[in-house]
């Protein structure tokens, strides 16, 4: 030790030694910090950090050595060999870099000490190669004891330092490791210098190519600057990486805390809660201060705790990496809930050892309840199938029987064991045919099989009525499913069929006289009017009221009166010819109709009725001559609809009854002032377009989500020259009755499209189509030409129709709508929720929008049924992926309710009243925005 002390004090410049020590501490601490940070990185990135630490440490070690050599004074001048000096630098960088790489990149507890030993060896090799690079006029002799001691000091110190830096967990492990490694470097250097003895030899002359100490000082300064710059660069990179890591951790923390539907928390290796997120507090009821540090077994039911379920869960997660289960859990307040639990084992990225667990819990109570309900429903369904009165069989797409209930075999008298899953439809039909008495021939069975296959292949639900030889009637319903399978039901409708026939006859006929009743008459009249409209014929309706029938009842009794009615009915039936139909409306009122062909006279028909009604009736020896008053109305002259025709015939009949001299009276216009006024309006409507009396108003439609204007509905207004403004509710039905709606509708479409084409905002316009327009043969062509002439984009036009416009001739109406839709025009179903509102209509045609009728908005606050219907229609729209627009929105409460329920668009006075275009489109937009 005295030799080493004398070497330091007597043979070195203490100022340069302090500089060498500072350089050593600074660079070794930087290298230790880099290595410590590298331990937190992924295995693939650790090698890069190890190389950075090795290079930094190597430059510092080399600089420390040669600054200390500059401080060394052997009593003679000396210089350095350039090649060996460069080699010492390469050794100082390469071997420590390899040592750091072993310590950081290789797994295992002993990798760090082994890497440190390599670093220590590199320091020793660099030192002795650097000493060999010293050239002076003398010889260097080494004390082997001191030399070995120097190597041991470096290896042990470096091994301990890297063990502290890489394996240690303390906050100051990088600083402590740097001090140990720096001490080892200094100890190795001065122990090795203490082993040196220089023997002067004047015969040795240093080479002229060698470096002087001044040059060596410059090189070392450059190296130190390089080290310092590198450290600064690395420090900058590390600070940026730390900021990014901190930001990443912050965002991840926000993510975890922001998840409120899942309980996410960490467990230590013993199962104690380490942290707690907001979702965990919501799901389990504990605050973080209440649960952190407690064992997670508190979430288990007492029964599960007794069975050791918490420990088994951790054992599975530890052994397999993951535990997953659906089970009951307990909240803080003691209530139980069903949870989906996932526990993942967590490994320490540095050591690879087990660090704890991550538990993720989701409350699945609603799902569990739904599954339990579904299971209960399935059990009930099985019981229902076994006890239902209908036979039922389900077949797969391959025509193989999937299941059949007992009633199926009972209906056809099949023996037990015949009906088994896997039996083909053909084989089953033949088995049923053989079970009949007498058995059906195979050809008939093949015919029945083919009929059922044809019905199933049709794609929709089909019903086949089978009349069995034993007098029974079966209703066989086939219900295909999208995957090609189908369900067939078998119902014995024998009794029902007989009852239906009897009820149908009673519903359509008068119980006293046997004549058809009013409902039957109306149906027949509808058919006749439709045929007459098509064929250009006329239809006469004769209203009949018996004269003095009250007197007969009062004087002879109701039994005689009933007999009179029966006799009159029989006489009317007897005089009827082809195309004639009689009915009793009630009391002593009858009605008769006749279709009158081209050139056919009405006089003979009326005369026959008069004779039948005026002939005496002999009852109990008394002659009774009831007589009757007849009123006649003609289609289409006197009325264009069934109700009007019957009403006008009644008006004529009442006039005949009021004028005894007139037994038969034909309808005239003055009989009905209201009807006259309607016809006057109808006449004026035909000229309203050419006289410029019609105008258009526009009402805004807005999106519920963002308040954006989506379009405007076009509304018709009529300013009559004498009567002033007439309500659309009054003149639109008249226009539809008289047919003027067709040219008026065409005008509305042209004007609206032309006006919209001048707008620069791209708003959509919605135009209503009447049933008559929809049935017009040129509708598609007119719409197409209107778009071409006006230049309006098809996507900006929306046509609104009611279901009433479709049902009259559904197939034809849907065909026309498909042609219009093919032009790029959108189709909306209007006034949905009133009238028919058939789901079949929505299924039959892909409407682009459903318009909820305004009537539901009027009493939404006072009528729960209206609110429920609105919700149902909105849910239907979402299921069909069809947007829903609610009409008639007039209050903020209505708008708020529609927003909450997920309505797509709204329209009403709250958003904007109908305005004429003369106010300007900007005015409309301003009203909409307000």
CORHUGI-V645917 format. One record per pair of residues at least 6 apart in sequence whose C-alpha atoms are under 6 Angstrom apart, sorted by sequence separation. I is the first residue (numbers start at 0). J is the second residue. D is the distance in Angstrom with one decimal. If there is no record, write none. Layout:
BEGIN
<<I:J:D> <I:J:D>>
END
This chain:
BEGIN
<<266:272:4.6> <280:286:5.6> <316:322:4.7> <329:335:4.6> <346:352:5.5> <394:400:4.5> <432:438:5.7> <466:472:4.7> <479:485:4.1> <508:514:5.5> <509:515:5.8> <583:589:4.4> <616:622:5.5> <638:644:5.0> <655:661:5.3> <701:707:5.5> <718:724:4.4> <734:740:4.7> <859:865:5.6> <876:882:5.9> <265:272:5.9> <266:273:5.3> <315:322:5.8> <328:335:5.6> <346:353:4.7> <347:354:5.4> <394:401:5.2> <432:439:4.9> <465:472:5.8> <478:485:5.4> <508:515:4.0> <509:516:5.3> <582:589:5.7> <615:622:5.9> <616:623:4.8> <655:662:5.7> <701:708:4.4> <717:724:5.8> <805:812:5.5> <859:866:5.5> <37:45:5.4> <102:110:4.9> <164:172:5.4> <265:273:5.2> <328:336:5.5> <346:354:5.1> <393:401:5.4> <465:473:5.1> <478:486:5.2> <507:515:5.7> <508:516:4.7> <552:560:5.1> <582:590:5.4> <615:623:5.4> <616:624:6.0> <655:663:5.9> <700:708:6.0> <701:709:5.2> <717:725:5.8> <102:111:3.9> <163:172:6.0> <164:173:5.3> <265:274:5.5> <327:336:5.6> <345:354:5.5> <393:402:5.4> <464:473:5.7> <477:486:5.9> <507:516:5.5> <581:590:5.7> <615:624:4.4> <655:664:5.2> <700:709:5.7> <264:274:5.4> <327:337:4.5> <345:355:5.3> <392:402:5.7> <464:474:4.7> <477:487:4.5> <581:591:4.2> <700:710:5.2> <855:865:5.4> <37:48:5.2> <264:275:4.9> <326:337:5.6> <345:356:5.2> <392:403:4.2> <463:474:5.9> <476:487:5.4> <580:591:5.5> <700:711:5.4> <102:114:4.7> <164:176:5.5> <275:287:5.5> <326:338:5.6> <344:356:4.5> <391:403:5.6> <463:475:5.0> <476:488:5.2> <507:519:5.1> <580:592:5.3> <699:711:4.5> <101:114:5.0> <163:176:5.5> <263:276:5.9> <296:309:5.7> <325:338:5.6> <343:356:5.5> <391:404:5.7> <462:475:5.5> <475:488:5.7> <579:592:5.6> <613:626:4.8> <651:664:5.5> <698:711:5.2> <325:339:4.6> <343:357:5.2> <462:476:4.3> <475:489:4.8> <579:593:4.4> <612:626:5.6> <651:665:5.7> <697:711:5.7> <698:712:5.2> <34:49:6.0> <99:114:5.8> <324:339:6.0> <342:357:5.6> <429:444:5.6> <461:476:5.7> <474:489:5.8> <578:593:5.7> <632:647:5.9> <651:666:4.8> <697:712:5.5> <911:926:5.6> <98:114:4.1> <160:176:4.3> <262:278:4.6> <263:279:5.9> <324:340:5.4> <342:358:4.4> <390:406:4.7> <391:407:5.8> <461:477:5.3> <474:490:5.1> <578:594:5.6> <632:648:4.7> <697:713:4.9> <911:927:5.6> <98:115:6.0> <261:278:5.1> <262:279:3.6> <274:291:6.0> <323:340:5.6> <341:358:5.7> <390:407:3.9> <460:477:5.7> <473:490:5.5> <631:648:5.0> <696:713:5.9> <910:927:5.4> <34:52:5.6> <259:277:5.9> <260:278:5.5> <273:291:5.5> <323:341:4.5> <341:359:5.2> <402:420:5.8> <460:478:4.7> <473:491:4.6> <630:648:5.0> <696:714:5.1> <888:906:5.9> <889:907:5.7> <33:52:5.5> <98:117:4.9> <160:179:5.5> <259:278:3.7> <272:291:4.9> <322:341:5.7> <340:359:5.9> <385:404:5.7> <401:420:5.0> <472:491:5.9> <473:492:5.6> <695:714:5.7> <827:846:5.7> <831:850:5.8> <888:907:4.4> <889:908:5.1> <890:909:6.0> <98:118:5.0> <160:180:5.4> <256:276:5.1> <258:278:5.8> <272:292:5.2> <322:342:5.0> <340:360:4.6> <384:404:5.9> <400:420:4.9> <472:492:5.5> <695:715:4.9> <826:846:5.5> <827:847:5.6> <830:850:5.9> <831:851:5.1> <883:903:5.5> <884:904:4.4> <885:905:4.8> <886:906:4.9> <887:907:4.4> <889:909:4.4> <256:277:5.4> <271:292:5.5> <272:293:5.8> <321:342:5.7> <339:360:5.7> <400:421:5.0> <472:493:4.7> <630:651:4.3> <695:716:5.9> <826:847:5.4> <827:848:4.5> <828:849:5.2> <829:850:4.9> <830:851:5.7> <831:852:5.5> <882:903:5.7> <884:905:5.2> <886:907:5.8> <30:52:4.4> <271:293:5.2> <321:343:4.5> <339:361:5.2> <399:421:4.9> <400:422:5.2> <471:493:5.2> <630:652:3.5> <694:716:5.2> <825:847:5.8> <827:849:5.7> <830:852:4.2> <95:118:4.3> <157:180:5.2> <271:294:4.1> <320:343:5.9> <338:361:5.5> <399:422:5.4> <400:423:6.0> <629:652:5.0> <693:716:5.7> <156:180:5.7> <270:294:5.6> <271:295:5.8> <320:344:5.1> <338:362:4.7> <399:423:4.4> <693:717:4.7> <30:55:5.5> <270:295:5.9> <338:363:5.2> <398:423:5.5> <692:717:5.8> <30:56:5.3> <95:121:5.8> <337:363:5.5> <398:424:5.6> <692:718:5.4> <94:121:5.0> <123:150:5.7> <156:183:4.9> <316:343:5.9> <317:344:5.6> <337:364:4.7> <628:655:5.8> <797:824:6.0> <801:828:5.6> <316:344:5.5> <336:364:5.8> <628:656:5.4> <796:824:5.7> <797:825:4.8> <798:826:5.1> <799:827:4.8> <800:828:5.2> <801:829:4.9> <27:56:5.4> <299:328:5.1> <300:329:6.0> <794:823:5.7> <797:826:5.7> <799:828:5.8> <800:829:5.4> <61:91:5.8> <153:183:4.9> <298:328:5.5> <299:329:5.8> <793:823:5.2> <794:824:5.4> <799:829:5.7> <152:183:5.9> <298:329:5.0> <741:772:5.4> <767:798:5.8> <768:799:5.9> <793:824:5.0> <763:795:4.2> <764:796:5.3> <765:797:4.5> <766:798:5.0> <767:799:4.6> <768:800:5.4> <26:59:5.1> <630:663:5.9> <763:796:5.8> <765:798:5.7> <766:799:6.0> <848:881:5.6> <850:883:5.8> <851:884:6.0> <853:886:4.7> <57:91:4.5> <91:125:5.5> <119:153:4.7> <120:154:5.9> <153:187:5.3> <628:662:5.1> <629:663:4.7> <630:664:4.9> <631:665:4.7> <632:666:5.3> <770:804:4.1> <847:881:5.9> <848:882:5.1> <849:883:4.7> <850:884:4.7> <851:885:4.7> <852:886:5.9> <853:887:4.4> <57:92:4.0> <90:125:5.7> <119:154:4.0> <152:187:5.8> <630:665:5.8> <631:666:6.0> <756:791:4.9> <848:883:5.8> <850:885:5.8> <23:59:5.6> <749:785:5.9> <753:789:4.9> <54:92:5.1> <87:125:4.9> <116:154:4.7> <119:157:5.2> <149:187:4.4> <23:63:5.5> <87:128:5.8> <149:190:5.1> <570:611:5.7> <53:95:5.1> <54:96:5.9> <87:129:5.6> <115:157:4.6> <116:158:4.9> <149:191:5.3> <545:587:5.6> <53:96:3.5> <115:158:3.6> <544:587:5.8> <19:63:4.7> <544:588:4.7> <146:191:5.3> <543:588:5.7> <50:96:5.2> <53:99:5.8> <112:158:4.4> <115:161:5.3> <284:330:5.8> <285:331:6.0> <543:589:4.9> <19:66:5.5> <283:330:4.6> <284:331:5.2> <543:590:5.7> <19:67:5.8> <84:132:5.9> <146:194:5.9> <542:590:4.7> <83:132:5.2> <145:194:5.0> <541:590:5.6> <49:99:5.1> <111:161:5.6> <112:162:5.4> <541:591:5.1> <16:67:5.6> <49:100:4.8> <111:162:5.1> <540:591:5.8> <80:132:4.8> <142:194:4.6> <540:592:4.4> <681:733:5.9> <710:762:4.9> <712:764:5.7> <713:765:5.8> <79:132:5.3> <141:194:5.2> <512:565:4.9> <539:592:5.5> <710:763:4.3> <711:764:4.9> <712:765:4.5> <713:766:5.4> <46:100:5.7> <79:133:4.7> <141:195:4.9> <539:593:5.2> <685:739:5.7> <710:764:5.5> <15:70:5.3> <78:133:5.8> <79:134:5.7> <140:195:5.7> <538:593:5.7> <78:134:5.3> <140:196:5.0> <538:594:4.5> <77:134:5.6> <139:196:5.7> <537:594:5.9> <538:595:5.7> <12:70:4.6> <46:104:5.6> <77:135:4.4> <139:197:4.6> <537:595:5.1> <11:70:5.0> <45:104:5.7> <138:197:5.5> <11:71:4.4> <138:198:5.0> <536:596:5.3> <10:71:5.7> <11:72:5.7> <137:198:5.3> <10:72:5.1> <137:199:4.0> <137:200:4.3> <136:200:5.5> <136:201:5.8> <516:582:5.3> <136:203:4.9> <515:582:4.7> <516:583:5.3> <517:584:5.0> <136:204:5.6> <514:582:5.4> <516:584:5.7> <135:205:5.8> <134:205:5.8> <546:625:5.7> <546:626:5.3> <545:626:5.9> <546:627:4.9> <545:627:4.2> <544:627:5.5> <544:628:5.4> <543:628:5.7> <543:629:4.8> <268:355:4.2> <396:483:4.5> <542:629:5.6> <267:355:4.3> <396:484:4.3> <542:630:5.0> <266:355:5.6> <395:484:4.3> <541:630:5.4> <266:356:4.9> <394:484:5.6> <541:631:4.6> <265:356:5.7> <394:485:5.5> <540:631:5.7> <265:357:4.6> <393:485:6.0> <540:632:5.5> <264:357:6.0> <393:486:4.4> <539:632:5.8> <264:358:5.6> <392:486:5.9> <539:633:4.6> <263:358:5.8> <392:487:5.3> <538:633:5.6> <263:359:4.7> <391:487:5.8> <538:634:5.0> <262:359:5.5> <391:488:4.5> <537:634:5.3> <262:360:4.9> <390:488:5.6> <261:360:5.6> <390:489:4.6> <261:361:4.9> <389:489:5.6> <389:490:5.0> <542:648:5.4> <541:648:6.0> <542:649:5.5> <542:652:5.9> <35:164:5.7> <80:209:5.1> <79:209:5.6> <79:210:5.0> <78:210:5.4> <78:211:4.8> <78:212:5.9> <32:173:5.3> <31:173:5.2> <31:177:5.7> <28:177:4.9> <27:177:5.6> <62:219:5.8> <6:193:6.0> <3:193:4.8> <703:903:5.5> <703:904:5.2> <702:904:4.4> <701:904:5.5> <701:905:5.5> <700:905:5.8> <700:906:4.8> <699:911:5.9> <698:912:5.8> <698:913:4.2> <697:913:4.9> <696:913:5.4> <697:914:5.3> <696:914:4.8> <696:915:4.2> <695:915:6.0> <38:349:5.8>>
END
